[in-house]
Amino acid sequence: MNSVLPLPRLYPIIDAACFSAAHDPASAITAFAEELLFGGATLIQYRNKSSNIRHMLSQARELRRTTFNRTRLIMNDRTDLCLAAGFDGVHLGQDDLSPAAARQIFRAAGQDRLQIGYSTHNLQQLQEADQLPVDYIAIGPVFATASKANPDPVIGLEGVRAARRATGKP
């Protein structure tokens, strides 16, 4: 686990659902990743909530191939696919595999250098996450979102400020 993970000011998330109507979703995703790289992105998260593991892995591997040595890639939710696609880390949510279990899996695979991010939705969850083997902590939603069916309550910018004061982790 890194003691201080340098995070960029912008952390884009590529949501595969936004490309599902494309003729070739994998090509559309990689083309979008190229645009993000052109814009200066140095860390990108791949998010795919579909249940088709084969498509997820195929898209992830193509994304890794396209961006190799040009950006860090983080897999949303799936530690197994992170390893299988050669990503740089995983971002876990409250209902996913625990960060401790993900760290254990990474160690067993000889990949302890892989990063773990963790989503929180309030100050209590953030304080609990601060004690976990994670490299960075996310908090939100900051603003109202339409990308989730049952979003947690909005914390606003003051919630982000309180979170920043509550942890030394990025």
N, CA and C atoms as a LAMMPS dump frame, in Angstrom:
ITEM: TIMESTEP
0
ITEM: NUMBER OF ATOMS
510
ITEM: BOX BOUNDS ff ff ff
-5.0000000000000000e+02 5.0000000000000000e+02
-5.0000000000000000e+02 5.0000000000000000e+02
-5.0000000000000000e+02 5.0000000000000000e+02
ITEM: ATOMS id mol type element x y z
1 1 1 N 0.846 -1.173 0
2 1 2 C 0 0 0
3 1 3 C 0.888 1.231 0
4 2 1 N 0.611 2.177 -0.886
5 2 2 C 1.373 3.408 -0.962
6 2 3 C 1.028 4.301 0.216
7 3 1 N 2.061 4.96 0.782
8 3 2 C 1.777 5.852 1.895
9 3 3 C 1.107 7.129 1.388
10 4 1 N 1.543 7.642 0.24
11 4 2 C 0.902 8.806 -0.348
12 4 3 C 0.753 8.549 -1.837
13 5 1 N -0.453 8.343 -2.267
14 5 2 C -0.743 8.094 -3.668
15 5 3 C -0.971 9.435 -4.351
16 6 1 N -0.133 9.767 -5.324
17 6 2 C -0.372 11.036 -6.022
18 6 3 C -1.592 10.92 -6.937
19 7 1 N -2.612 11.659 -6.607
20 7 2 C -3.824 11.653 -7.43
21 7 3 C -3.858 12.929 -8.261
22 8 1 N -4.286 12.806 -9.52
23 8 2 C -4.416 13.998 -10.357
24 8 3 C -5.626 14.816 -9.929
25 9 1 N -5.684 16.04 -10.417
26 9 2 C -6.827 16.897 -10.094
27 9 3 C -8.108 16.392 -10.749
28 10 1 N -7.968 15.673 -11.854
29 10 2 C -9.12 15.124 -12.57
30 10 3 C -8.982 13.611 -12.642
31 11 1 N -10.047 12.919 -12.267
32 11 2 C -10.062 11.45 -12.249
33 11 3 C -11.284 11.011 -13.058
34 12 1 N -11.15 10.924 -14.387
35 12 2 C -12.313 10.561 -15.205
36 12 3 C -12.704 9.092 -15.047
37 13 1 N -13.996 8.852 -15.187
38 13 2 C -14.542 7.499 -15.135
39 13 3 C -15.204 7.217 -16.478
40 14 1 N -14.774 6.149 -17.12
41 14 2 C -15.403 5.712 -18.363
42 14 3 C -16.478 4.699 -17.984
43 15 1 N -17.726 5.065 -18.18
44 15 2 C -18.849 4.188 -17.876
45 15 3 C -19.264 3.478 -19.16
46 16 1 N -19.064 2.175 -19.209
47 16 2 C -19.359 1.396 -20.417
48 16 3 C -20.805 1.546 -20.861
49 17 1 N -21.721 1.796 -19.937
50 17 2 C -23.132 1.948 -20.3
51 17 3 C -23.34 3.115 -21.261
52 18 1 N -22.499 4.104 -21.205
53 18 2 C -22.614 5.263 -22.097
54 18 3 C -22.252 4.917 -23.536
55 19 1 N -21.624 3.767 -23.742
56 19 2 C -21.175 3.367 -25.073
57 19 3 C -21.902 2.122 -25.584
58 20 1 N -22.893 1.664 -24.863
59 20 2 C -23.564 0.402 -25.212
60 20 3 C -24.317 0.472 -26.538
61 21 1 N -24.738 1.653 -26.966
62 21 2 C -25.469 1.782 -28.226
63 21 3 C -24.534 1.901 -29.429
64 22 1 N -23.254 2.035 -29.188
65 22 2 C -22.29 2.163 -30.285
66 22 3 C -22.219 0.86 -31.084
67 23 1 N -21.893 0.981 -32.357
68 23 2 C -21.739 -0.202 -33.209
69 23 3 C -20.696 -1.15 -32.631
70 24 1 N -19.6 -0.592 -32.156
71 24 2 C -18.519 -1.362 -31.537
72 24 3 C -18.17 -0.684 -30.21
73 25 1 N -18.837 -1.071 -29.117
74 25 2 C -18.625 -0.402 -27.822
75 25 3 C -17.161 -0.365 -27.388
76 26 1 N -16.415 -1.447 -27.597
77 26 2 C -15.012 -1.463 -27.172
78 26 3 C -14.208 -0.405 -27.908
79 27 1 N -14.431 -0.259 -29.209
80 27 2 C -13.724 0.77 -29.98
81 27 3 C -14.137 2.167 -29.536
82 28 1 N -15.423 2.339 -29.241
83 28 2 C -15.899 3.646 -28.773
84 28 3 C -15.276 4 -27.424
85 29 1 N -15.152 3.005 -26.561
86 29 2 C -14.535 3.233 -25.248
87 29 3 C -13.07 3.609 -25.4
88 30 1 N -12.345 2.889 -26.236
89 30 2 C -10.916 3.198 -26.401
90 30 3 C -10.724 4.538 -27.101
91 31 1 N -11.603 4.89 -28.029
92 31 2 C -11.509 6.208 -28.675
93 31 3 C -11.732 7.313 -27.643
94 32 1 N -12.676 7.093 -26.749
95 32 2 C -12.915 8.08 -25.69
96 32 3 C -11.703 8.172 -24.758
97 33 1 N -11.114 7.026 -24.444
98 33 2 C -9.91 7.023 -23.606
99 33 3 C -8.788 7.816 -24.276
100 34 1 N -8.647 7.672 -25.586
101 34 2 C -7.642 8.441 -26.33
102 34 3 C -7.886 9.94 -26.172
103 35 1 N -9.154 10.349 -26.234
104 35 2 C -9.493 11.764 -26.048
105 35 3 C -9.13 12.227 -24.633
106 36 1 N -9.402 11.378 -23.652
107 36 2 C -9.04 11.72 -22.276
108 36 3 C -7.528 11.868 -22.137
109 37 1 N -6.773 10.964 -22.753
110 37 2 C -5.316 11.046 -22.714
111 37 3 C -4.83 12.318 -23.396
112 38 1 N -5.409 12.637 -24.535
113 38 2 C -5.062 13.86 -25.254
114 38 3 C -5.316 15.087 -24.383
115 39 1 N -6.36 15.007 -23.561
116 39 2 C -6.703 16.099 -22.653
117 39 3 C -5.865 16.126 -21.388
118 40 1 N -4.97 15.14 -21.207
119 40 2 C -4.067 15.152 -20.066
120 40 3 C -4.392 14.185 -18.95
121 41 1 N -5.369 13.311 -19.144
122 41 2 C -5.719 12.359 -18.085
123 41 3 C -4.546 11.42 -17.794
124 42 1 N -4.265 11.233 -16.515
125 42 2 C -3.186 10.338 -16.094
126 42 3 C -3.697 9.188 -15.226
127 43 1 N -4.981 9.196 -14.941
128 43 2 C -5.63 8.152 -14.154
129 43 3 C -7.072 8.046 -14.647
130 44 1 N -7.468 6.849 -15.062
131 44 2 C -8.814 6.633 -15.602
132 44 3 C -9.408 5.404 -14.936
133 45 1 N -10.69 5.512 -14.577
134 45 2 C -11.409 4.357 -14.035
135 45 3 C -12.348 3.801 -15.102
136 46 1 N -12.346 2.476 -15.246
137 46 2 C -13.265 1.783 -16.139
138 46 3 C -14.388 1.217 -15.29
139 47 1 N -15.617 1.615 -15.599
140 47 2 C -16.8 1.193 -14.847
141 47 3 C -17.747 0.469 -15.786
142 48 1 N -18.102 -0.756 -15.423
143 48 2 C -19.032 -1.522 -16.23
144 48 3 C -19.892 -2.346 -15.278
145 49 1 N -21.147 -1.978 -15.171
146 49 2 C -22.058 -2.642 -14.241
147 49 3 C -22.864 -3.756 -14.897
148 50 1 N -22.536 -4.108 -16.153
149 50 2 C -23.263 -5.191 -16.811
150 50 3 C -22.872 -6.517 -16.173
151 51 1 N -23.631 -7.533 -16.482
152 51 2 C -23.328 -8.842 -15.9
153 51 3 C -22.575 -9.741 -16.882
154 52 1 N -22.205 -9.196 -18.031
155 52 2 C -21.503 -9.997 -19.029
156 52 3 C -19.994 -9.891 -18.798
157 53 1 N -19.469 -10.818 -18.032
158 53 2 C -18.057 -10.8 -17.642
159 53 3 C -17.143 -10.877 -18.864
160 54 1 N -17.522 -11.674 -19.836
161 54 2 C -16.685 -11.83 -21.039
162 54 3 C -16.511 -10.488 -21.759
163 55 1 N -17.615 -9.725 -21.921
164 55 2 C -17.52 -8.418 -22.57
165 55 3 C -16.725 -7.434 -21.712
166 56 1 N -16.951 -7.483 -20.413
167 56 2 C -16.217 -6.584 -19.51
168 56 3 C -14.716 -6.815 -19.638
169 57 1 N -14.306 -8.063 -19.593
170 57 2 C -12.888 -8.374 -19.671
171 57 3 C -12.321 -7.998 -21.039
172 58 1 N -13.059 -8.255 -22.094
173 58 2 C -12.607 -7.901 -23.436
174 58 3 C -12.407 -6.394 -23.566
175 59 1 N -13.392 -5.619 -23.098
176 59 2 C -13.269 -4.162 -23.145
177 59 3 C -12.112 -3.68 -22.28
178 60 1 N -11.971 -4.258 -21.106
179 60 2 C -10.897 -3.851 -20.194
180 60 3 C -9.525 -4.134 -20.8
181 61 1 N -9.367 -5.304 -21.406
182 61 2 C -8.077 -5.647 -22.027
183 61 3 C -7.768 -4.725 -23.202
184 62 1 N -8.784 -4.391 -23.974
185 62 2 C -8.567 -3.465 -25.097
186 62 3 C -8.199 -2.074 -24.578
187 63 1 N -8.856 -1.659 -23.518
188 63 2 C -8.535 -0.37 -22.899
189 63 3 C -7.099 -0.365 -22.384
190 64 1 N -6.69 -1.448 -21.733
191 64 2 C -5.312 -1.558 -21.239
192 64 3 C -4.305 -1.53 -22.388
193 65 1 N -4.614 -2.283 -23.459
194 65 2 C -3.719 -2.327 -24.612
195 65 3 C -3.56 -0.935 -25.23
196 66 1 N -4.651 -0.224 -25.358
197 66 2 C -4.644 1.097 -25.982
198 66 3 C -3.906 2.138 -25.14
199 67 1 N -4.011 2.024 -23.834
200 67 2 C -3.46 3.062 -22.948
201 67 3 C -2.148 2.662 -22.285
202 68 1 N -1.613 1.5 -22.629
203 68 2 C -0.434 0.96 -21.95
204 68 3 C 0.689 1.986 -21.851
205 69 1 N 1.215 2.145 -20.641
206 69 2 C 2.314 3.075 -20.328
207 69 3 C 1.963 4.548 -20.539
208 70 1 N 0.686 4.864 -20.694
209 70 2 C 0.29 6.265 -20.872
210 70 3 C -0.632 6.775 -19.775
211 71 1 N -1.22 5.866 -19.016
212 71 2 C -2.102 6.266 -17.915
213 71 3 C -2.244 5.095 -16.948
214 72 1 N -2.622 5.406 -15.725
215 72 2 C -2.983 4.351 -14.772
216 72 3 C -4.459 4.038 -14.969
217 73 1 N -4.78 2.752 -14.937
218 73 2 C -6.168 2.327 -15.084
219 73 3 C -6.646 1.671 -13.802
220 74 1 N -7.853 2.051 -13.4
221 74 2 C -8.486 1.508 -12.21
222 74 3 C -9.765 0.794 -12.641
223 75 1 N -9.937 -0.439 -12.189
224 75 2 C -11.137 -1.224 -12.481
225 75 3 C -12.162 -0.969 -11.382
226 76 1 N -13.371 -0.65 -11.768
227 76 2 C -14.433 -0.444 -10.793
228 76 3 C -14.975 -1.794 -10.328
229 77 1 N -15.02 -2.005 -9.038
230 77 2 C -15.671 -3.137 -8.37
231 77 3 C -14.974 -4.49 -8.445
232 78 1 N -14.287 -4.814 -9.512
233 78 2 C -13.881 -6.189 -9.797
234 78 3 C -12.38 -6.406 -9.657
235 79 1 N -11.972 -6.936 -8.508
236 79 2 C -10.567 -7.25 -8.253
237 79 3 C -10.07 -8.311 -9.227
238 80 1 N -10.904 -9.298 -9.515
239 80 2 C -10.501 -10.366 -10.435
240 80 3 C -10.223 -9.825 -11.83
241 81 1 N -11.094 -8.941 -12.333
242 81 2 C -10.891 -8.38 -13.661
243 81 3 C -9.736 -7.384 -13.692
244 82 1 N -9.501 -6.73 -12.581
245 82 2 C -8.333 -5.851 -12.462
246 82 3 C -7.068 -6.653 -12.747
247 83 1 N -6.94 -7.789 -12.103
248 83 2 C -5.769 -8.65 -12.303
249 83 3 C -5.743 -9.225 -13.719
250 84 1 N -6.862 -9.714 -14.196
251 84 2 C -6.919 -10.369 -15.5
252 84 3 C -6.613 -9.409 -16.654
253 85 1 N -6.973 -8.144 -16.493
254 85 2 C -6.761 -7.166 -17.562
255 85 3 C -5.458 -6.385 -17.392
256 86 1 N -4.75 -6.612 -16.295
257 86 2 C -3.484 -5.916 -16.081
258 86 3 C -3.642 -4.459 -15.696
259 87 1 N -4.71 -4.151 -14.959
260 87 2 C -4.938 -2.781 -14.51
261 87 3 C -4.01 -2.446 -13.339
262 88 1 N -4.042 -1.174 -12.953
263 88 2 C -3.166 -0.675 -11.896
264 88 3 C -3.825 -0.662 -10.525
265 89 1 N -5.1 -0.985 -10.486
266 89 2 C -5.792 -1.008 -9.209
267 89 3 C -7.278 -1.202 -9.376
268 90 1 N -7.959 -1.206 -8.247
269 90 2 C -9.4 -1.432 -8.204
270 90 3 C -10.041 -0.364 -7.327
271 91 1 N -11.252 0.026 -7.69
272 91 2 C -12.033 0.937 -6.86
273 91 3 C -13.241 0.172 -6.354
274 92 1 N -13.364 0.069 -5.045
275 92 2 C -14.414 -0.73 -4.416
276 92 3 C -15.482 0.149 -3.775
277 93 1 N -16.691 -0.376 -3.772
278 93 2 C -17.801 0.298 -3.12
279 93 3 C -18.162 -0.38 -1.815
280 94 1 N -19.107 0.174 -1.135
281 94 2 C -19.534 -0.329 0.169
282 94 3 C -20.062 -1.764 0.103
283 95 1 N -20.622 -2.171 -1.02
284 95 2 C -21.207 -3.51 -1.14
285 95 3 C -20.336 -4.478 -1.945
286 96 1 N -19.107 -4.087 -2.216
287 96 2 C -18.192 -4.936 -2.977
288 96 3 C -17.32 -5.758 -2.034
289 97 1 N -16.405 -6.491 -2.602
290 97 2 C -15.392 -7.198 -1.838
291 97 3 C -14.716 -6.199 -0.89
292 98 1 N -14.377 -6.629 0.302
293 98 2 C -13.756 -5.701 1.249
294 98 3 C -12.355 -5.316 0.776
295 99 1 N -11.9 -4.117 1.128
296 99 2 C -10.53 -3.733 0.783
297 99 3 C -9.488 -4.699 1.346
298 100 1 N -9.717 -5.239 2.544
299 100 2 C -8.767 -6.196 3.134
300 100 3 C -8.687 -7.457 2.283
301 101 1 N -9.83 -7.948 1.81
302 101 2 C -9.832 -9.142 0.957
303 101 3 C -9.166 -8.848 -0.381
304 102 1 N -9.429 -7.674 -0.955
305 102 2 C -8.792 -7.296 -2.222
306 102 3 C -7.275 -7.21 -2.043
307 103 1 N -6.833 -6.633 -0.941
308 103 2 C -5.39 -6.528 -0.674
309 103 3 C -4.783 -7.924 -0.56
310 104 1 N -5.495 -8.816 0.1
311 104 2 C -5.03 -10.197 0.255
312 104 3 C -4.912 -10.885 -1.114
313 105 1 N -5.888 -10.676 -1.976
314 105 2 C -5.866 -11.254 -3.319
315 105 3 C -4.69 -10.689 -4.117
316 106 1 N -4.488 -9.399 -4.033
317 106 2 C -3.354 -8.784 -4.736
318 106 3 C -2.027 -9.359 -4.243
319 107 1 N -1.896 -9.501 -2.927
320 107 2 C -0.656 -10.079 -2.363
321 107 3 C -0.448 -11.507 -2.848
322 108 1 N -1.51 -12.31 -2.82
323 108 2 C -1.419 -13.708 -3.243
324 108 3 C -1.024 -13.813 -4.717
325 109 1 N -1.403 -12.815 -5.512
326 109 2 C -1.071 -12.805 -6.931
327 109 3 C 0.291 -12.159 -7.188
328 110 1 N 0.983 -11.758 -6.106
329 110 2 C 2.271 -11.088 -6.271
330 110 3 C 2.127 -9.68 -6.821
331 111 1 N 0.978 -9.066 -6.578
332 111 2 C 0.678 -7.737 -7.119
333 111 3 C 0.332 -6.741 -6.01
334 112 1 N 1.084 -6.753 -4.933
335 112 2 C 0.781 -5.882 -3.798
336 112 3 C 0.884 -4.402 -4.144
337 113 1 N 1.573 -4.073 -5.222
338 113 2 C 1.72 -2.67 -5.627
339 113 3 C 0.417 -2.084 -6.176
340 114 1 N -0.562 -2.949 -6.514
341 114 2 C -1.81 -2.455 -7.078
342 114 3 C -2.564 -1.61 -6.052
343 115 1 N -3.207 -0.577 -6.546
344 115 2 C -3.866 0.396 -5.688
345 115 3 C -5.317 0.012 -5.419
346 116 1 N -5.794 0.44 -4.269
347 116 2 C -7.188 0.212 -3.898
348 116 3 C -7.803 1.544 -3.499
349 117 1 N -8.893 1.883 -4.175
350 117 2 C -9.693 3.042 -3.814
351 117 3 C -10.994 2.554 -3.209
352 118 1 N -11.625 3.405 -2.416
353 118 2 C -12.825 2.972 -1.702
354 118 3 C -13.829 4.112 -1.629
355 119 1 N -15.075 3.81 -1.983
356 119 2 C -16.142 4.814 -1.948
357 119 3 C -16.798 4.887 -0.581
358 120 1 N -17.045 6.105 -0.151
359 120 2 C -17.786 6.35 1.087
360 120 3 C -18.885 7.376 0.786
361 121 1 N -19.875 7.434 1.663
362 121 2 C -21.017 8.3 1.401
363 121 3 C -21.331 9.248 2.556
364 122 1 N -20.591 9.116 3.633
365 122 2 C -20.8 10.007 4.766
366 122 3 C -19.531 9.992 5.626
367 123 1 N -19.492 10.862 6.611
368 123 2 C -18.298 11.012 7.437
369 123 3 C -17.976 9.751 8.241
370 124 1 N -18.977 9.056 8.732
371 124 2 C -18.729 7.83 9.492
372 124 3 C -18.064 6.774 8.612
373 125 1 N -18.582 6.565 7.407
374 125 2 C -17.963 5.601 6.493
375 125 3 C -16.536 6.019 6.145
376 126 1 N -16.326 7.31 5.958
377 126 2 C -14.983 7.794 5.631
378 126 3 C -14.018 7.513 6.781
379 127 1 N -14.437 7.758 8.007
380 127 2 C -13.571 7.504 9.159
381 127 3 C -13.256 6.019 9.295
382 128 1 N -14.23 5.163 8.999
383 128 2 C -13.977 3.72 9.015
384 128 3 C -13.022 3.336 7.893
385 129 1 N -13.195 3.924 6.715
386 129 2 C -12.33 3.631 5.56
387 129 3 C -10.9 4.072 5.812
388 130 1 N -10.738 5.102 6.616
389 130 2 C -9.403 5.615 6.918
390 130 3 C -8.537 4.558 7.609
391 131 1 N -9.174 3.582 8.243
392 131 2 C -8.458 2.514 8.946
393 131 3 C -8.231 1.285 8.069
394 132 1 N -8.76 1.296 6.857
395 132 2 C -8.668 0.143 5.96
396 132 3 C -7.413 0.215 5.091
397 133 1 N -7.005 -0.911 4.506
398 133 2 C -5.819 -0.917 3.637
399 133 3 C -6.145 -0.38 2.238
400 134 1 N -6.509 0.901 2.186
401 134 2 C -6.829 1.551 0.919
402 134 3 C -5.835 2.675 0.662
403 135 1 N -5.636 2.97 -0.617
404 135 2 C -4.699 4.008 -1.018
405 135 3 C -5.355 5.371 -1.154
406 136 1 N -6.652 5.374 -1.471
407 136 2 C -7.384 6.632 -1.549
408 136 3 C -8.847 6.379 -1.222
409 137 1 N -9.537 7.448 -0.823
410 137 2 C -10.936 7.352 -0.42
411 137 3 C -11.744 8.367 -1.227
412 138 1 N -12.856 7.906 -1.765
413 138 2 C -13.792 8.795 -2.455
414 138 3 C -14.97 9.068 -1.53
415 139 1 N -15.578 10.233 -1.703
416 139 2 C -16.775 10.555 -0.927
417 139 3 C -17.794 11.186 -1.86
418 140 1 N -19.049 10.845 -1.63
419 140 2 C -20.085 11.419 -2.464
420 140 3 C -21.383 10.658 -2.304
421 141 1 N -22.395 11.041 -2.978
422 141 2 C -22.357 12.023 -4.05
423 141 3 C -22.283 13.459 -3.521
424 142 1 N -21.498 14.257 -4.231
425 142 2 C -21.371 15.669 -3.887
426 142 3 C -22.6 16.412 -4.403
427 143 1 N -23.009 16.053 -5.615
428 143 2 C -24.171 16.671 -6.25
429 143 3 C -25.185 15.573 -6.594
430 144 1 N -26.38 15.964 -6.922
431 144 2 C -27.405 14.998 -7.324
432 144 3 C -26.918 14.245 -8.557
433 145 1 N -27.254 12.957 -8.625
434 145 2 C -26.816 12.135 -9.745
435 145 3 C -27.978 11.345 -10.321
436 146 1 N -27.934 11.15 -11.643
437 146 2 C -28.917 10.314 -12.313
438 146 3 C -28.289 8.992 -12.733
439 147 1 N -26.997 8.809 -12.415
440 147 2 C -26.3 7.599 -12.867
441 147 3 C -26.498 6.407 -11.933
442 148 1 N -27.172 6.606 -10.825
443 148 2 C -27.423 5.501 -9.89
444 148 3 C -28.911 5.427 -9.586
445 149 1 N -29.403 4.192 -9.455
446 149 2 C -30.831 3.979 -9.202
447 149 3 C -31.252 4.493 -7.828
448 150 1 N -30.472 4.191 -6.797
449 150 2 C -30.79 4.614 -5.434
450 150 3 C -29.582 5.316 -4.822
451 151 1 N -29.328 6.56 -5.239
452 151 2 C -28.135 7.241 -4.736
453 151 3 C -28.237 7.574 -3.247
454 152 1 N -27.096 7.642 -2.626
455 152 2 C -27.031 8.078 -1.237
456 152 3 C -27.329 9.563 -1.176
457 153 1 N -27.62 10.094 0.017
458 153 2 C -27.904 11.526 0.145
459 153 3 C -26.708 12.378 -0.297
460 154 1 N -27.007 13.477 -0.949
461 154 2 C -25.99 14.426 -1.409
462 154 3 C -25.29 15.027 -0.197
463 155 1 N -23.947 15.081 -0.254
464 155 2 C -23.191 15.651 0.868
465 155 3 C -22.772 17.094 0.621
466 156 1 N -22.788 17.536 -0.627
467 156 2 C -22.414 18.909 -0.953
468 156 3 C -20.925 19.16 -0.766
469 157 1 N -20.521 20.37 -1.095
470 157 2 C -19.105 20.734 -0.981
471 157 3 C -18.643 20.778 0.468
472 158 1 N -19.542 21.142 1.37
473 158 2 C -19.156 21.15 2.791
474 158 3 C -18.857 19.74 3.271
475 159 1 N -19.562 18.749 2.744
476 159 2 C -19.27 17.35 3.072
477 159 3 C -17.886 16.939 2.589
478 160 1 N -17.498 17.429 1.441
479 160 2 C -16.153 17.154 0.917
480 160 3 C -15.104 17.82 1.814
481 161 1 N -15.357 19.039 2.21
482 161 2 C -14.41 19.74 3.101
483 161 3 C -14.261 18.992 4.435
484 162 1 N -15.371 18.545 4.986
485 162 2 C -15.317 17.796 6.25
486 162 3 C -14.55 16.486 6.06
487 163 1 N -14.752 15.831 4.932
488 163 2 C -14.031 14.589 4.639
489 163 3 C -12.538 14.856 4.528
490 164 1 N -12.169 15.936 3.884
491 164 2 C -10.755 16.271 3.724
492 164 3 C -10.081 16.479 5.076
493 165 1 N -10.811 17.106 5.98
494 165 2 C -10.26 17.337 7.325
495 165 3 C -10.167 16.042 8.14
496 166 1 N -10.964 15.035 7.791
497 166 2 C -11.071 13.815 8.598
498 166 3 C -10.04 12.735 8.224
499 167 1 N -9.318 12.917 7.132
500 167 2 C -8.354 11.901 6.73
501 167 3 C -7.109 12.53 6.116
502 168 1 N -6.011 11.832 6.257
503 168 2 C -4.778 12.239 5.595
504 168 3 C -4.574 11.521 4.281
505 169 1 N -5.448 10.549 3.974
506 169 2 C -5.342 9.818 2.724
507 169 3 C -5.88 10.663 1.569
508 170 1 N -5.331 10.446 0.386
509 170 2 C -5.885 11.165 -0.771
510 170 3 C -7.343 10.81 -0.981
